[in-house]
Amino acid sequence: MLIGLVMIFLSFQSFSQQFYWQCFNMVVDSPTEVATLIDTFMKTDSGKSVGPASLSEWRNFNTKFNATHQLCFYSDDPVKLESVRSKFNNAEAGYLRGVIESSVTVESSVLGQSLVADPTKFGFPYGIVYAVSVDDPVAYGKAFTKMVSSVNYDGAIELHEALAGAEPGITHFVAVRDKGFASWIGQRNKIIESKAFQEFLSSTRKITNTNLTEVYTNYLLVQYNID
């Protein structure tokens, strides 16, 4: 498995910037209050030291998914990402922690890393997340890279590896970012009809467990500490 991941990194290094991420899927009872407190904290010195972060809202999901919001932290340095939790252990974050403990339920905490992604495109507000189960990550990654480099998409099509915390069987996430639902639908239909996408489906069908594939939509509310 380790050899396979090394091969993926070598084949992707010229295509994207690798980074790590930690996302908390939360059930929020008071969205306005929590969003305001997060915004206030992220503007403090402690909040600014956290590094890149984002708050988004889940829009479409299945019956077993209860989370209403997602709070994510990003870094190209795993040491910095690991230190994020300590940045909330101070007086500036005290009230925020209290409200989160009383009115927020963390449904899941997922750790991952990018394989094909461009962080400069994280600002697209509309996101579609495909949780997939892949048997051969090397073959899937090569086919994905070929497909993405062959299609013309005004947005972003990304591949991420789930390191920990994902639902049973889920190994990767495909994230598509766009300006909005209408734009995504228009571009999606053209992509699906393309030769590149059809070849991607054909080459990955036998190594993808479609029974485990789940699709959600996510809307970006705010980003923090973005240069």
C-alpha positions as CSV (number, residue, x, y, z in Angstrom):
1,M,0.0,0.0,0.0
2,L,2.8,2.4,0.9
3,I,4.5,1.8,-2.5
4,G,1.2,2.5,-4.2
5,L,0.8,5.8,-2.4
6,V,4.3,6.9,-3.3
7,M,3.5,6.2,-6.9
8,I,0.4,8.3,-6.7
9,F,2.4,11.2,-5.2
10,L,5.1,11.0,-7.8
11,S,2.5,11.0,-10.6
12,F,0.5,13.9,-9.1
13,Q,3.3,16.2,-7.9
14,S,3.5,18.1,-11.2
15,F,-0.3,18.5,-11.3
16,S,-1.2,19.9,-8.0
17,Q,0.0,21.2,-4.6
18,Q,-0.3,18.6,-1.9
19,F,-1.9,19.6,1.4
20,Y,-3.6,18.1,4.4
21,W,-7.0,18.8,5.8
22,Q,-9.2,18.2,8.9
23,C,-12.9,18.7,8.5
24,F,-15.5,18.6,11.3
25,N,-19.1,17.8,10.2
26,M,-21.4,19.4,12.8
27,V,-25.0,19.6,13.7
28,V,-25.5,23.2,14.7
29,D,-28.5,24.3,16.7
30,S,-27.9,28.0,16.4
31,P,-26.1,28.6,13.0
32,T,-26.1,32.4,13.2
33,E,-24.7,32.5,16.7
34,V,-22.0,29.9,16.1
35,A,-21.0,31.5,12.7
36,T,-20.7,34.9,14.4
37,L,-18.5,33.5,17.2
38,I,-16.3,31.6,14.8
39,D,-15.9,34.8,12.7
40,T,-15.0,36.8,15.8
41,F,-12.4,34.3,17.0
42,M,-10.8,33.9,13.6
43,K,-10.1,37.6,13.6
44,T,-8.1,37.4,16.8
45,D,-4.4,36.7,17.0
46,S,-5.1,33.1,18.0
47,G,-7.5,32.7,15.1
48,K,-5.1,34.2,12.6
49,S,-2.4,31.7,13.7
50,V,-4.7,28.8,13.0
51,G,-4.0,29.0,9.2
52,P,-6.4,28.5,6.3
53,A,-9.9,27.5,7.3
54,S,-13.4,27.5,6.0
55,L,-17.0,27.3,7.2
56,S,-19.6,25.8,4.9
57,E,-23.2,24.6,4.9
58,W,-24.4,21.2,3.8
59,R,-27.3,21.6,1.3
60,N,-28.2,18.1,0.0
61,F,-27.6,14.9,1.8
62,N,-29.2,11.5,2.5
63,T,-31.2,10.3,5.5
64,K,-28.3,9.0,7.5
65,F,-26.4,12.3,7.3
66,N,-27.4,14.8,10.0
67,A,-24.7,17.4,9.9
68,T,-25.7,21.0,8.9
69,H,-22.3,22.6,8.7
70,Q,-18.7,21.8,8.1
71,L,-15.6,23.5,9.6
72,C,-12.3,22.7,7.9
73,F,-8.7,23.5,8.5
74,Y,-5.9,23.1,5.8
75,S,-2.1,23.1,5.7
76,D,0.7,21.9,3.5
77,D,2.5,21.0,6.8
78,P,1.1,18.2,8.9
79,V,2.8,19.6,12.0
80,K,0.9,22.9,11.6
81,L,-2.4,21.1,11.0
82,E,-1.9,19.0,14.1
83,S,-1.3,22.1,16.2
84,V,-4.7,23.7,15.2
85,R,-6.5,22.2,18.2
86,S,-4.1,23.9,20.7
87,K,-4.9,27.3,19.1
88,F,-8.4,27.0,20.6
89,N,-7.1,26.4,24.2
90,N,-7.0,30.1,25.3
91,A,-9.2,32.9,26.6
92,E,-9.9,34.3,23.2
93,A,-11.6,31.0,22.2
94,G,-13.2,30.4,25.6
95,Y,-16.7,31.6,24.9
96,L,-16.7,30.0,21.4
97,R,-15.8,26.7,23.0
98,G,-18.6,27.0,25.5
99,V,-21.2,27.6,22.9
100,I,-19.9,24.8,20.7
101,E,-20.0,22.4,23.7
102,S,-23.6,23.4,24.4
103,S,-25.2,23.8,21.0
104,V,-23.0,21.9,18.5
105,T,-22.7,18.1,18.0
106,V,-19.7,17.0,16.0
107,E,-21.1,14.1,13.9
108,S,-17.7,13.2,12.3
109,S,-14.1,14.3,12.1
110,V,-12.4,13.4,8.8
111,L,-8.7,13.7,8.2
112,G,-7.4,13.6,4.6
113,Q,-4.9,14.8,2.0
114,S,-5.1,16.1,-1.5
115,L,-4.0,14.1,-4.5
116,V,-5.3,16.3,-7.3
117,A,-6.3,19.8,-6.2
118,D,-5.5,23.5,-6.6
119,P,-6.0,25.4,-3.3
120,T,-6.4,28.7,-5.2
121,K,-9.8,27.4,-6.4
122,F,-11.2,26.7,-3.0
123,G,-13.1,30.0,-3.2
124,F,-15.7,28.6,-5.6
125,P,-18.9,28.6,-3.4
126,Y,-20.8,25.6,-4.7
127,G,-19.4,22.2,-4.0
128,I,-20.4,18.6,-4.8
129,V,-18.7,15.9,-2.8
130,Y,-18.6,12.3,-4.1
131,A,-17.5,9.8,-1.4
132,V,-16.1,6.8,-3.2
133,S,-14.7,3.3,-2.5
134,V,-11.6,2.5,-4.6
135,D,-9.9,-0.9,-4.7
136,D,-6.9,0.2,-6.7
137,P,-5.9,3.8,-5.8
138,V,-2.9,3.9,-8.2
139,A,-5.0,3.0,-11.2
140,Y,-7.9,5.2,-10.1
141,G,-5.5,8.1,-9.6
142,K,-3.9,7.8,-13.0
143,A,-7.3,7.6,-14.7
144,F,-8.6,10.6,-12.8
145,T,-5.5,12.7,-13.6
146,K,-5.9,11.8,-17.3
147,M,-9.6,12.7,-17.3
148,V,-9.2,16.0,-15.4
149,S,-6.3,17.2,-17.7
150,S,-8.4,16.3,-20.8
151,V,-11.7,18.1,-20.0
152,N,-12.4,21.8,-20.0
153,Y,-14.1,22.8,-16.7
154,D,-14.5,26.3,-15.4
155,G,-14.1,25.4,-11.8
156,A,-12.3,22.6,-10.1
157,I,-12.4,18.8,-10.1
158,E,-10.3,17.4,-7.2
159,L,-9.3,14.0,-5.8
160,H,-8.6,13.6,-2.1
161,E,-7.6,10.5,0.0
162,A,-9.4,9.8,3.2
163,L,-6.8,9.1,5.9
164,A,-9.1,8.7,8.9
165,G,-12.7,9.2,10.1
166,A,-14.5,8.5,6.8
167,E,-17.5,6.2,6.6
168,P,-16.7,2.5,6.5
169,G,-15.4,1.5,3.0
170,I,-14.9,5.1,1.8
171,T,-11.3,5.6,0.6
172,H,-11.4,8.8,-1.4
173,F,-13.4,12.0,-2.0
174,V,-14.0,13.6,-5.4
175,A,-14.8,17.3,-4.9
176,V,-16.2,19.5,-7.7
177,R,-16.3,23.2,-7.1
178,D,-18.3,25.7,-9.2
179,K,-20.0,29.1,-9.1
180,G,-23.4,27.7,-8.4
181,F,-25.9,24.9,-9.1
182,A,-26.9,26.2,-12.6
183,S,-23.3,26.5,-13.7
184,W,-22.5,23.0,-12.4
185,I,-25.4,21.4,-14.1
186,G,-24.5,23.0,-17.5
187,Q,-20.9,21.9,-17.2
188,R,-21.7,18.5,-15.7
189,N,-23.8,17.5,-18.7
190,K,-21.0,18.4,-21.1
191,I,-18.4,16.6,-19.1
192,I,-20.4,13.4,-18.8
193,E,-20.9,13.3,-22.6
194,S,-17.1,13.8,-23.2
195,K,-14.9,11.0,-24.5
196,A,-12.4,11.7,-21.6
197,F,-15.1,11.1,-19.0
198,Q,-16.5,8.0,-20.6
199,E,-13.0,6.5,-20.8
200,F,-12.5,7.3,-17.1
201,L,-15.7,5.5,-16.2
202,S,-14.8,2.5,-18.3
203,S,-11.3,2.2,-16.8
204,T,-12.4,2.6,-13.2
205,R,-15.7,0.7,-13.2
206,K,-14.2,-2.6,-12.0
207,I,-12.1,-1.0,-9.2
208,T,-14.9,1.2,-7.8
209,N,-17.6,0.0,-5.4
210,T,-20.5,2.0,-6.7
211,N,-22.8,0.6,-3.9
212,L,-20.8,2.7,-1.4
213,T,-20.7,5.9,-3.5
214,E,-22.5,8.8,-1.8
215,V,-23.0,12.4,-3.1
216,Y,-23.6,15.6,-1.1
217,T,-23.7,19.3,-2.0
218,N,-21.9,21.9,0.1
219,Y,-22.0,25.7,0.1
220,L,-19.1,27.8,1.2
221,L,-20.0,30.5,3.7
222,V,-16.6,32.0,4.5
223,Q,-12.9,31.4,4.3
224,Y,-10.2,32.6,6.7
225,N,-6.5,33.3,6.6
226,I,-6.3,33.0,2.8
227,D,-3.4,34.9,1.3
